[in-house]
Amino acid sequence: MVQSDLIGYVRKSNGGNALKLSISAEAFDSAQRYLSQDGKEYVGLIVNLAKVQEILDDTRDVTSICQIINEEV
């Protein structure tokens, strides 16, 4: 079963020329991490592209930033 954890939100900046990411420090600290081939540590996050497009089109104010968690069976 696939599960997602809420990490934060995406919205347009006040000026409207950028996307503002608001990430919960607590959620980020507890997020799953992975190592890249060069040994650097990353946190993989996802945002629904269609919902981001709605933000850009001014038909939506905000959408979520999540991390997909694969439960081990």
N, C-alpha and C positions, 0 to 999 in steps of 0.2 A: 504494500500500500504506500502511496506517495502522500506526504504531508508537507505543508509549507508553514513557515514561521514568519510573522510580521516583523520587519526590521525597521521600517520607517515609511516616509511619504515623499512623493514628488509633486511639485506644483510650479507654476510660473513665478519668476521673481517679480518683485514689485514693479520694476521697469519693463517687464514683459519681454526682455531680450535674452533671457537665460532660463534654464530649469533649476529650481532650488530643491536640493535633496536634504531632507531632515531625517537623520538616522539616530535611533535610540542608542545611546552609549551602552546601556545595560544589555540590550538585545545584541549589539555588535560584539560586545565582550564575550558573550556566551555562544556566538554563532560558530558553526562548523568551519574549519579551515582546511586548506589543502596546500601542498608544496608543488611549485612549478618545477620544470626540469632544471632551472638554474638555481634551485634551492630557496627561492623566495616564497614567503607565506602569503596566501591570499584568502579572502572571504568571497565566495561566489554568491552574487545576488541577482535577482531577476525583477524586471518590470514589464508589465503587459504592454506591448508595442501599440496595439489599437487604442488603449486607454491613454497612452502618452500622446498619440496623434489627436485624440479628442481634447486634451489639454492645450495642445498647440493650436487647435481650431477654435478654442474658446467655448467648447460645448461641455467641458468638464473642468472642475477646479483642482481636483487632487486625485491621485491614485497611490497604491501601495507599492512599497519595495519589500520583497520577500526573499527568503532562502528556502529552496526545495530541500526537504529532509527525506531521505530514503530510509524507511524503517527496515531493519534487518529482520528476516523471518527466522 
